[in-house]
Amino acid sequence: MHLKLLFFLTSILLCSPAFSQNQHVTGKVTNASTGTPLEGITVRIKSVAKGTQTNKDGIYQLDVPAGASLEFSAIGFNTVETNVNGRTEINIQLVSTATELTQIVLVGTRGGGRAKTETPVPVDVISVNQAGLPSAKMELTSLLNAAAPSFNYNKQSGSDGADQIDLATLRGLGPDQTLVLINGKRRHQTAFVSVFGTRGRGNSGTDLNAIPEAAIDRVEILRDGASAQYGSDAIAGVINIILKKDVNHLTFNAGYAGYYDHKYNTYFKRELQQYEYNNAIDGNTVTLGANYGVPIGKHNGFINFSGNFLRQGKTFRQVLDTNLNNTNGLPINTGRRAHGDGSVTSGGGMVNMEVPVGSSNTTVYAFGGYNYKSSDAYAYTRTFHGFNPLSSGHADRFPTSPNGSLIFYPGIMESIPTPGDVPDTVYNPHIQTHIQDVSLAAGVKGSTGNNWKWDLSNTFGRNDFRFFGDKTFNASLGSSTPTHFKDGGFSFTQNTANLTFSKDIPHIGEAFNLAIGAEYRYEQYKIYAGEEASYTNYDPTFNKATGAQGFPGYRPTDVVKADRSNFAGFVDAEWDITRRFLLGGAVRVENYSDFGFTSNYKLAARFKAAPGFNIRGSVSTGYRAPSLQQINYSSQFTNVQGGRITEVKIAPNNNPITKAAGIPDLKQEKSVNASLGFSLKPISDLTITVDGYLVKVKDRIVLSGQFNAGDSTLDKDFQNALKALHIDNAQFFANAVNTTNYGLDMVVDYNKKWNNQHFRILFTGNIQHMNIDKINVPDKLNDSYLHRGEFFSEREQHFVLASAPPAKLGLNVEYGIKKVSVGARVTYFGKIVLLGYGFAGDPAKEGTGLPGDPNLEGTGISPLVALDKDGTLVPEQFNYKGKAVTDLYASYRFSSHVSWFLGADNIFNVHPDLGYVPGAKLSAYDGETGGPWDAVQMGFNGIRLFTKIALSF
């Protein structure tokens, strides 16, 4: 049926009616400001439905009836109309409308682009320089978080690799449900899959920070489902990154930022001798970025080079008031004595090139880059004796002599005072990552004699992610243990070949654009084993812990090399039925080598109800293929939950343990999207957009809860498989939940310039809600309250529901006169509710046990903690109330070549509420990070001072 539809549409559109000829007119269209030729300008005969477009040299040819008028138009330029009056050559200069030109949207359309306010679906257009320079935010993900209404991200801490891969979400969906493009071409995802953290658990995503900011002109964020147009991962929307094309223009940016948190920085209470610390200002960050382009040939060819470097230090945050009688006093955090952001060093470059082939209609293009990132973060603290009553001793995690006495390593181990004045010995393992990211896209594009545009390309990307353990031990080796380990890692490779044809056909209605295309994509995922000492237990009695502490290495049994491919075909059309009414539609079919066929559809419309007022809406189906990472990920690691250190196995989807647990094969996630909204431009300086949306997702893939080997009620085959591995718990990836997201996005942008002054007010807002409609428990695990809860507990449900705050509102006000500008941003993050692991479980459900039943402790099933005063069990719920964060900044332009920025983010040093249950302070630090807060809202590092300088020549 799809092939017939494609053939029918193509046949009709290729058959154009004949028109009477009078005289042949030719000419050239150029930019009035620069004199450069303009490609893609629509040249239309006013009296009849006929027209053409200029080629890359700005040339057009057209047969025109006598006495006709020609109209020359394009987004970003004032329309020009002229009478032919017998002329055979008509050259036109078009004047750009600079404001509109910066708002041309390329994502979501395969035509020549549309003004942002005239698209049938909402799109944000964000200038990286405009958003980034007057801010302490130093990486792309954090910049977009401040600029886009439904883009959400917060820095993870204590989450292994998630500390260094900033996973972001659109409209509260998963990080891997947003597709990322560069120059319209699919970007590869990271090899990393998150198993810890409050965001994106069980998901992969795209590392936006691996793309040099200096290379980016602007970012387009399509806030609407687009699987029918672009394929898998576009359930929530699409982020399209447009690279710079500048030539003979050198830009150089340098910046510094550092946190000054006098309230929670451990430096200010270093006399406690309990916590790691650095300086009064920590998290010190330095960034450098440069961009320069060189022209190639005589037909506007170019090659543009960019590079970025970033170095960021650690932060150290704890509650410094240890008096439990005070409102916000908490006990010493014995489980995690080094809590905060890890350090990171990152550097890379990118090239963007386009070279026309002589004076033909063909252009060769290529872009790509390389990024390297290394990081260092602390793991949970290991304690030898546990003399502090709030800690537990784990001598099995320390190297000891044959008689059991501690082997002390200066520079790694520390002697820590305790309330009983008997010092204890601790160490904080380091988890290090080395990440390499490489990409290259190359292609050829052009147009045929009958104005069919074609684009043939191939895009390659690879992400390699390696773990290392440092300042740690394999205790089972005793005195011969190394202190640095190669823990192995994983890689993900993606190659996409794409061929697209498109044509503007002006004689069908006001305009009609048809695009057809095909795509072939190949993906490969690998897991590498670590060195033997990183994962092996050399103690035949298993009394010593297994492998390197902090992050045991990947084992030979984890090693995998998996691949798949898929073919796709699509039809995408936009029809301006009249000048007021636009209708768009897309159909896409794909076939995957591992799970089969899928088809998706989209219909979108925009109606110009009045000058400057557009009503728009869409409805679509979508899908996301289970990633190779989710299907094949395997690891065994040490976890701390409910105050207990346990060994956990994440088993891949095809593993015998997974089958014994009754977990079915992973399948695609399916969605239905709908949106309705409007854009309003009552005056030239003011734009208002409001868009409501509804997204229903079936069979979302998440990471299950953990099943305990000591649970005698488990299926015997499953239980025996767990015991054979000498592990405590196991968990799996599964199509576990169905969800519904609905919300409202709002943007109000007032931008006024007069004389030597400018004034801007920008308001962005997202109000959203998510429901978990159903939990898809496999039959084998649907036999008891305990097993249903372990499959996807209340704790895990809250992490999904907290993917975005219920409200995120931002207001940016800026005023400038002559060379000076000042501004303020206020961002409000709504309330988030999360749960702890629980030092006890719920004893009241279906007779599962008495209070303190070990089957429920630490499972996240209705987690409970005991009140300090009498031991009464209460729910362990963390209420992170809504908070507003204020940023202040100023800039001074010394000349057209030099500008200076300075200011502070979070000037009032706002932090999330502490993550503990009031009255149960002795049970604190039971959240995901092991610290006083989970990774929520605005982060927990406090005031961030910054200064930047921008040079342009």
TAPE-V198983 format. One record per residue. RES is the residue in three letters. BURIAL is # if it has 9 or more other ideal C-beta (glycine too) atoms within 8 Angstrom, else .. Layout:
res->RES burial->BURIAL
res->RES burial->BURIAL
//
This chain:
res->MET burial->.
res->HIS burial->#
res->LEU burial->.
res->LYS burial->.
res->LEU burial->#
res->LEU burial->#
res->PHE burial->.
res->PHE burial->.
res->LEU burial->#
res->THR burial->#
res->SER burial->.
res->ILE burial->.
res->LEU burial->#
res->LEU burial->.
res->CYS burial->.
res->SER burial->.
res->PRO burial->.
res->ALA burial->.
res->PHE burial->.
res->SER burial->.
res->GLN burial->.
res->ASN burial->.
res->GLN burial->#
res->HIS burial->#
res->VAL burial->#
res->THR burial->#
res->GLY burial->#
res->LYS burial->#
res->VAL burial->#
res->THR burial->#
res->ASN burial->#
res->ALA burial->.
res->SER burial->.
res->THR burial->.
res->GLY burial->.
res->THR burial->.
res->PRO burial->#
res->LEU burial->#
res->GLU burial->#
res->GLY burial->.
res->ILE burial->#
res->THR burial->#
res->VAL burial->#
res->ARG burial->#
res->ILE burial->#
res->LYS burial->.
res->SER burial->.
res->VAL burial->.
res->ALA burial->.
res->LYS burial->#
res->GLY burial->#
res->THR burial->#
res->GLN burial->#
res->THR burial->#
res->ASN burial->#
res->LYS burial->#
res->ASP burial->#
res->GLY burial->#
res->ILE burial->#
res->TYR burial->#
res->GLN burial->.
res->LEU burial->#
res->ASP burial->.
res->VAL burial->#
res->PRO burial->#
res->ALA burial->.
res->GLY burial->.
res->ALA burial->#
res->SER burial->#
res->LEU burial->#
res->GLU burial->#
res->PHE burial->#
res->SER burial->#
res->ALA burial->#
res->ILE burial->#
res->GLY burial->#
res->PHE burial->#
res->ASN burial->.
res->THR burial->.
res->VAL burial->#
res->GLU burial->.
res->THR burial->#
res->ASN burial->.
res->VAL burial->#
res->ASN burial->.
res->GLY burial->.
res->ARG burial->.
res->THR burial->.
res->GLU burial->.
res->ILE burial->#
res->ASN burial->.
res->ILE burial->#
res->GLN burial->.
res->LEU burial->#
res->VAL burial->.
res->SER burial->#
res->THR burial->#
res->ALA burial->.
res->THR burial->.
res->GLU burial->#
res->LEU burial->#
res->THR burial->#
res->GLN burial->#
res->ILE burial->#
res->VAL burial->#
res->LEU burial->#
res->VAL burial->#
res->GLY burial->#
res->THR burial->#
res->ARG burial->.
res->GLY burial->#
res->GLY burial->.
res->GLY burial->.
res->ARG burial->#
res->ALA burial->#
res->LYS burial->#
res->THR burial->#
res->GLU burial->#
res->THR burial->#
res->PRO burial->#
res->VAL burial->#
res->PRO burial->#
res->VAL burial->#
res->ASP burial->#
res->VAL burial->#
res->ILE burial->#
res->SER burial->#
res->VAL burial->#
res->ASN burial->.
res->GLN burial->.
res->ALA burial->#
res->GLY burial->#
res->LEU burial->#
res->PRO burial->#
res->SER burial->#
res->ALA burial->#
res->LYS burial->#
res->MET burial->#
res->GLU burial->#
res->LEU burial->#
res->THR burial->#
res->SER burial->#
res->LEU burial->#
res->LEU burial->#
res->ASN burial->#
res->ALA burial->#
res->ALA burial->#
res->ALA burial->#
res->PRO burial->#
res->SER burial->#
res->PHE burial->#
res->ASN burial->#
res->TYR burial->#
res->ASN burial->#
res->LYS burial->#
res->GLN burial->#
res->SER burial->#
res->GLY burial->#
res->SER burial->#
res->ASP burial->#
res->GLY burial->#
res->ALA burial->#
res->ASP burial->#
res->GLN burial->#
res->ILE burial->#
res->ASP burial->#
res->LEU burial->#
res->ALA burial->#
res->THR burial->#
res->LEU burial->#
res->ARG burial->#
res->GLY burial->#
res->LEU burial->#
res->GLY burial->#
res->PRO burial->#
res->ASP burial->#
res->GLN burial->#
res->THR burial->#
res->LEU burial->#
res->VAL burial->#
res->LEU burial->#
res->ILE burial->#
res->ASN burial->#
res->GLY burial->.
res->LYS burial->#
res->ARG burial->#
res->ARG burial->#
res->HIS burial->#
res->GLN burial->#
res->THR burial->#
res->ALA burial->#
res->PHE burial->#
res->VAL burial->#
res->SER burial->#
res->VAL burial->#
res->PHE burial->#
res->GLY burial->#
res->THR burial->#
res->ARG burial->#
res->GLY burial->#
res->ARG burial->#
res->GLY burial->#
res->ASN burial->#
res->SER burial->#
res->GLY burial->#
res->THR burial->#
res->ASP burial->#
res->LEU burial->#
res->ASN burial->#
res->ALA burial->#
res->ILE burial->#
res->PRO burial->#
res->GLU burial->#
res->ALA burial->#
res->ALA burial->#
res->ILE burial->#
res->ASP burial->.
res->ARG burial->#
res->VAL burial->#
res->GLU burial->#
res->ILE burial->#
res->LEU burial->#
res->ARG burial->#
res->ASP burial->#
res->GLY burial->#
res->ALA burial->#
res->SER burial->#
res->ALA burial->#
res->GLN burial->#
res->TYR burial->#
res->GLY burial->#
res->SER burial->#
res->ASP burial->#
res->ALA burial->#
res->ILE burial->#
res->ALA burial->#
res->GLY burial->#
res->VAL burial->#
res->ILE burial->#
res->ASN burial->#
res->ILE burial->#
res->ILE burial->#
res->LEU burial->#
res->LYS burial->#
res->LYS burial->#
res->ASP burial->#
res->VAL burial->#
res->ASN burial->.
res->HIS burial->#
res->LEU burial->#
res->THR burial->#
res->PHE burial->#
res->ASN burial->#
res->ALA burial->#
res->GLY burial->#
res->TYR burial->#
res->ALA burial->#
res->GLY burial->#
res->TYR burial->#
res->TYR burial->#
res->ASP burial->#
res->HIS burial->.
res->LYS burial->.
res->TYR burial->#
res->ASN burial->#
res->THR burial->#
res->TYR burial->#
res->PHE burial->.
res->LYS burial->#
res->ARG burial->#
res->GLU burial->.
res->LEU burial->#
res->GLN burial->.
res->GLN burial->.
res->TYR burial->#
res->GLU burial->#
res->TYR burial->#
res->ASN burial->#
res->ASN burial->.
res->ALA burial->.
res->ILE burial->#
res->ASP burial->#
res->GLY burial->#
res->ASN burial->#
res->THR burial->#
res->VAL burial->#
res->THR burial->#
res->LEU burial->#
res->GLY burial->#
res->ALA burial->#
res->ASN burial->#
res->TYR burial->#
res->GLY burial->#
res->VAL burial->#
res->PRO burial->#
res->ILE burial->.
res->GLY burial->.
res->LYS burial->.
res->HIS burial->#
res->ASN burial->.
res->GLY burial->#
res->PHE burial->#
res->ILE burial->#
res->ASN burial->#
res->PHE burial->#
res->SER burial->#
res->GLY burial->#
res->ASN burial->#
res->PHE burial->#
res->LEU burial->#
res->ARG burial->#
res->GLN burial->#
res->GLY burial->#
res->LYS burial->#
res->THR burial->#
res->PHE burial->#
res->ARG burial->#
res->GLN burial->#
res->VAL burial->#
res->LEU burial->#
res->ASP burial->.
res->THR burial->#
res->ASN burial->.
res->LEU burial->#
res->ASN burial->.
res->ASN burial->.
res->THR burial->.
res->ASN burial->.
res->GLY burial->#
res->LEU burial->#
res->PRO burial->#
res->ILE burial->.
res->ASN burial->#
res->THR burial->#
res->GLY burial->#
res->ARG burial->#
res->ARG burial->#
res->ALA burial->#
res->HIS burial->#
res->GLY burial->#
res->ASP burial->#
res->GLY burial->#
res->SER burial->#
res->VAL burial->#
res->THR burial->#
res->SER burial->#
res->GLY burial->#
res->GLY burial->#
res->GLY burial->#
res->MET burial->#
res->VAL burial->#
res->ASN burial->#
res->MET burial->#
res->GLU burial->#
res->VAL burial->#
res->PRO burial->#
res->VAL burial->.
res->GLY burial->.
res->SER burial->.
res->SER burial->.
res->ASN burial->.
res->THR burial->#
res->THR burial->#
res->VAL burial->#
res->TYR burial->#
res->ALA burial->#
res->PHE burial->#
res->GLY burial->#
res->GLY burial->#
res->TYR burial->#
res->ASN burial->#
res->TYR burial->#
res->LYS burial->#
res->SER burial->#
res->SER burial->#
res->ASP burial->#
res->ALA burial->#
res->TYR burial->#
res->ALA burial->#
res->TYR burial->#
res->THR burial->#
res->ARG burial->#
res->THR burial->#
res->PHE burial->#
res->HIS burial->#
res->GLY burial->#
res->PHE burial->#
res->ASN burial->#
res->PRO burial->.
res->LEU burial->.
res->SER burial->#
res->SER burial->.
res->GLY burial->#
res->HIS burial->#
res->ALA burial->#
res->ASP burial->.
res->ARG burial->#
res->PHE burial->#
res->PRO burial->#
res->THR burial->#
res->SER burial->.
res->PRO burial->.
res->ASN burial->.
res->GLY burial->.
res->SER burial->.
res->LEU burial->#
res->ILE burial->#
res->PHE burial->.
res->TYR burial->#
res->PRO burial->.
res->GLY burial->.
res->ILE burial->.
res->MET burial->#
res->GLU burial->.
res->SER burial->.
res->ILE burial->#
res->PRO burial->.
res->THR burial->#
res->PRO burial->.
res->GLY burial->.
res->ASP burial->.
res->VAL burial->.
res->PRO burial->.
res->ASP burial->#
res->THR burial->#
res->VAL burial->#
res->TYR burial->#
res->ASN burial->#
res->PRO burial->#
res->HIS burial->#
res->ILE burial->#
res->GLN burial->#
res->THR burial->#
res->HIS burial->#
res->ILE burial->#
res->GLN burial->#
res->ASP burial->#
res->VAL burial->#
res->SER burial->#
res->LEU burial->#
res->ALA burial->#
res->ALA burial->#
res->GLY burial->#
res->VAL burial->#
res->LYS burial->#
res->GLY burial->#
res->SER burial->.
res->THR burial->.
res->GLY burial->.
res->ASN burial->.
res->ASN burial->#
res->TRP burial->#
res->LYS burial->#
res->TRP burial->#
res->ASP burial->#
res->LEU burial->.
res->SER burial->#
res->ASN burial->#
res->THR burial->#
res->PHE burial->#
res->GLY burial->#
res->ARG burial->#
res->ASN burial->#
res->ASP burial->#
res->PHE burial->#
res->ARG burial->#
res->PHE burial->#
res->PHE burial->#
res->GLY burial->#
res->ASP burial->#
res->LYS burial->#
res->THR burial->#
res->PHE burial->#
res->ASN burial->#
res->ALA burial->#
res->SER burial->#
res->LEU burial->#
res->GLY burial->#
res->SER burial->.
res->SER burial->.
res->THR burial->#
res->PRO burial->.
res->THR burial->#
res->HIS burial->.
res->PHE burial->#
res->LYS burial->#
res->ASP burial->#
res->GLY burial->#
res->GLY burial->#
res->PHE burial->#
res->SER burial->#
res->PHE burial->#
res->THR burial->#
res->GLN burial->#
res->ASN burial->#
res->THR burial->#
res->ALA burial->#
res->ASN burial->#
res->LEU burial->#
res->THR burial->#
res->PHE burial->#
res->SER burial->#
res->LYS burial->#
res->ASP burial->#
res->ILE burial->#
res->PRO burial->#
res->HIS burial->.
res->ILE burial->#
res->GLY burial->.
res->GLU burial->.
res->ALA burial->#
res->PHE burial->#
res->ASN burial->#
res->LEU burial->#
res->ALA burial->#
res->ILE burial->#
res->GLY burial->#
res->ALA burial->#
res->GLU burial->#
res->TYR burial->#
res->ARG burial->#
res->TYR burial->#
res->GLU burial->#
res->GLN burial->#
res->TYR burial->#
res->LYS burial->#
res->ILE burial->#
res->TYR burial->#
res->ALA burial->#
res->GLY burial->#
res->GLU burial->#
res->GLU burial->.
res->ALA burial->#
res->SER burial->#
res->TYR burial->#
res->THR burial->#
res->ASN burial->#
res->TYR burial->.
res->ASP burial->.
res->PRO burial->.
res->THR burial->.
res->PHE burial->.
res->ASN burial->.
res->LYS burial->#
res->ALA burial->#
res->THR burial->#
res->GLY burial->#
res->ALA burial->#
res->GLN burial->#
res->GLY burial->#
res->PHE burial->#
res->PRO burial->#
res->GLY burial->#
res->TYR burial->#
res->ARG burial->#
res->PRO burial->.
res->THR burial->.
res->ASP burial->#
res->VAL burial->#
res->VAL burial->#
res->LYS burial->.
res->ALA burial->#
res->ASP burial->#
res->ARG burial->#
res->SER burial->#
res->ASN burial->#
res->PHE burial->#
res->ALA burial->#
res->GLY burial->#
res->PHE burial->#
res->VAL burial->#
res->ASP burial->#
res->ALA burial->#
res->GLU burial->#
res->TRP burial->#
res->ASP burial->#
res->ILE burial->.
res->THR burial->.
res->ARG burial->.
res->ARG burial->.
res->PHE burial->#
res->LEU burial->#
res->LEU burial->#
res->GLY burial->#
res->GLY burial->#
res->ALA burial->#
res->VAL burial->#
res->ARG burial->#
res->VAL burial->#
res->GLU burial->#
res->ASN burial->#
res->TYR burial->#
res->SER burial->.
res->ASP burial->.
res->PHE burial->#
res->GLY burial->.
res->PHE burial->.
res->THR burial->#
res->SER burial->#
res->ASN burial->#
res->TYR burial->#
res->LYS burial->#
res->LEU burial->#
res->ALA burial->#
res->ALA burial->#
res->ARG burial->#
res->PHE burial->#
res->LYS burial->#
res->ALA burial->.
res->ALA burial->.
res->PRO burial->.
res->GLY burial->.
res->PHE burial->#
res->ASN burial->#
res->ILE burial->#
res->ARG burial->#
res->GLY burial->#
res->SER burial->#
res->VAL burial->#
res->SER burial->#
res->THR burial->#
res->GLY burial->#
res->TYR burial->#
res->ARG burial->#
res->ALA burial->#
res->PRO burial->#
res->SER burial->#
res->LEU burial->#
res->GLN burial->#
res->GLN burial->#
res->ILE burial->#
res->ASN burial->#
res->TYR burial->#
res->SER burial->#
res->SER burial->#
res->GLN burial->#
res->PHE burial->#
res->THR burial->#
res->ASN burial->#
res->VAL burial->#
res->GLN burial->#
res->GLY burial->#
res->GLY burial->#
res->ARG burial->.
res->ILE burial->#
res->THR burial->#
res->GLU burial->#
res->VAL burial->#
res->LYS burial->#
res->ILE burial->#
res->ALA burial->#
res->PRO burial->#
res->ASN burial->#
res->ASN burial->.
res->ASN burial->#
res->PRO burial->.
res->ILE burial->#
res->THR burial->#
res->LYS burial->#
res->ALA burial->#
res->ALA burial->#
res->GLY burial->#
res->ILE burial->#
res->PRO burial->.
res->ASP burial->.
res->LEU burial->#
res->LYS burial->.
res->GLN burial->#
res->GLU burial->#
res->LYS burial->#
res->SER burial->#
res->VAL burial->#
res->ASN burial->#
res->ALA burial->#
res->SER burial->#
res->LEU burial->.
res->GLY burial->#
res->PHE burial->#
res->SER burial->#
res->LEU burial->#
res->LYS burial->#
res->PRO burial->.
res->ILE burial->.
res->SER burial->.
res->ASP burial->.
res->LEU burial->#
res->THR burial->#
res->ILE burial->#
res->THR burial->#
res->VAL burial->#
res->ASP burial->#
res->GLY burial->#
res->TYR burial->#
res->LEU burial->#
res->VAL burial->#
res->LYS burial->#
res->VAL burial->#
res->LYS burial->.
res->ASP burial->#
res->ARG burial->#
res->ILE burial->#
res->VAL burial->#
res->LEU burial->#
res->SER burial->#
res->GLY burial->#
res->GLN burial->#
res->PHE burial->#
res->ASN burial->#
res->ALA burial->#
res->GLY burial->.
res->ASP burial->#
res->SER burial->.
res->THR burial->.
res->LEU burial->#
res->ASP burial->#
res->LYS burial->.
res->ASP burial->.
res->PHE burial->#
res->GLN burial->#
res->ASN burial->.
res->ALA burial->#
res->LEU burial->#
res->LYS burial->.
res->ALA burial->.
res->LEU burial->#
res->HIS burial->.
res->ILE burial->#
res->ASP burial->.
res->ASN burial->#
res->ALA burial->#
res->GLN burial->#
res->PHE burial->#
res->PHE burial->#
res->ALA burial->#
res->ASN burial->#
res->ALA burial->#
res->VAL burial->#
res->ASN burial->#
res->THR burial->#
res->THR burial->#
res->ASN burial->#
res->TYR burial->#
res->GLY burial->#
res->LEU burial->#
res->ASP burial->#
res->MET burial->#
res->VAL burial->#
res->VAL burial->#
res->ASP burial->#
res->TYR burial->#
res->ASN burial->#
res->LYS burial->.
res->LYS burial->.
res->TRP burial->.
res->ASN burial->.
res->ASN burial->.
res->GLN burial->#
res->HIS burial->#
res->PHE burial->#
res->ARG burial->#
res->ILE burial->#
res->LEU burial->#
res->PHE burial->#
res->THR burial->#
res->GLY burial->#
res->ASN burial->#
res->ILE burial->.
res->GLN burial->#
res->HIS burial->.
res->MET burial->#
res->ASN burial->.
res->ILE burial->#
res->ASP burial->.
res->LYS burial->.
res->ILE burial->#
res->ASN burial->#
res->VAL burial->#
res->PRO burial->#
res->ASP burial->.
res->LYS burial->#
res->LEU burial->#
res->ASN burial->.
res->ASP burial->.
res->SER burial->.
res->TYR burial->#
res->LEU burial->#
res->HIS burial->#
res->ARG burial->#
res->GLY burial->#
res->GLU burial->#
res->PHE burial->#
res->PHE burial->#
res->SER burial->#
res->GLU burial->#
res->ARG burial->#
res->GLU burial->#
res->GLN burial->#
res->HIS burial->#
res->PHE burial->#
res->VAL burial->#
res->LEU burial->#
res->ALA burial->#
res->SER burial->#
res->ALA burial->#
res->PRO burial->#
res->PRO burial->.
res->ALA burial->#
res->LYS burial->#
res->LEU burial->#
res->GLY burial->#
res->LEU burial->#
res->ASN burial->#
res->VAL burial->#
res->GLU burial->#
res->TYR burial->#
res->GLY burial->#
res->ILE burial->.
res->LYS burial->.
res->LYS burial->.
res->VAL burial->#
res->SER burial->#
res->VAL burial->#
res->GLY burial->#
res->ALA burial->#
res->ARG burial->#
res->VAL burial->#
res->THR burial->#
res->TYR burial->#
res->PHE burial->#
res->GLY burial->#
res->LYS burial->#
res->ILE burial->#
res->VAL burial->#
res->LEU burial->#
res->LEU burial->#
res->GLY burial->#
res->TYR burial->#
res->GLY burial->#
res->PHE burial->#
res->ALA burial->#
res->GLY burial->#
res->ASP burial->#
res->PRO burial->#
res->ALA burial->.
res->LYS burial->#
res->GLU burial->.
res->GLY burial->.
res->THR burial->#
res->GLY burial->.
res->LEU burial->.
res->PRO burial->.
res->GLY burial->.
res->ASP burial->#
res->PRO burial->.
res->ASN burial->#
res->LEU burial->#
res->GLU burial->#
res->GLY burial->#
res->THR burial->#
res->GLY burial->#
res->ILE burial->#
res->SER burial->#
res->PRO burial->#
res->LEU burial->#
res->VAL burial->#
res->ALA burial->#
res->LEU burial->#
res->ASP burial->.
res->LYS burial->.
res->ASP burial->.
res->GLY burial->.
res->THR burial->.
res->LEU burial->#
res->VAL burial->#
res->PRO burial->.
res->GLU burial->#
res->GLN burial->#
res->PHE burial->#
res->ASN burial->.
res->TYR burial->#
res->LYS burial->.
res->GLY burial->#
res->LYS burial->#
res->ALA burial->#
res->VAL burial->#
res->THR burial->#
res->ASP burial->#
res->LEU burial->#
res->TYR burial->#
res->ALA burial->#
res->SER burial->#
res->TYR burial->#
res->ARG burial->#
res->PHE burial->.
res->SER burial->.
res->SER burial->.
res->HIS burial->.
res->VAL burial->#
res->SER burial->#
res->TRP burial->#
res->PHE burial->#
res->LEU burial->#
res->GLY burial->#
res->ALA burial->#
res->ASP burial->#
res->ASN burial->#
res->ILE burial->#
res->PHE burial->.
res->ASN burial->#
res->VAL burial->#
res->HIS burial->#
res->PRO burial->#
res->ASP burial->#
res->LEU burial->#
res->GLY burial->#
res->TYR burial->#
res->VAL burial->#
res->PRO burial->.
res->GLY burial->.
res->ALA burial->#
res->LYS burial->#
res->LEU burial->#
res->SER burial->#
res->ALA burial->#
res->TYR burial->#
res->ASP burial->#
res->GLY burial->#
res->GLU burial->#
res->THR burial->#
res->GLY burial->#
res->GLY burial->#
res->PRO burial->#
res->TRP burial->#
res->ASP burial->#
res->ALA burial->#
res->VAL burial->#
res->GLN burial->#
res->MET burial->#
res->GLY burial->.
res->PHE burial->#
res->ASN burial->#
res->GLY burial->#
res->ILE burial->#
res->ARG burial->#
res->LEU burial->#
res->PHE burial->#
res->THR burial->#
res->LYS burial->#
res->ILE burial->#
res->ALA burial->#
res->LEU burial->#
res->SER burial->#
res->PHE burial->.
//
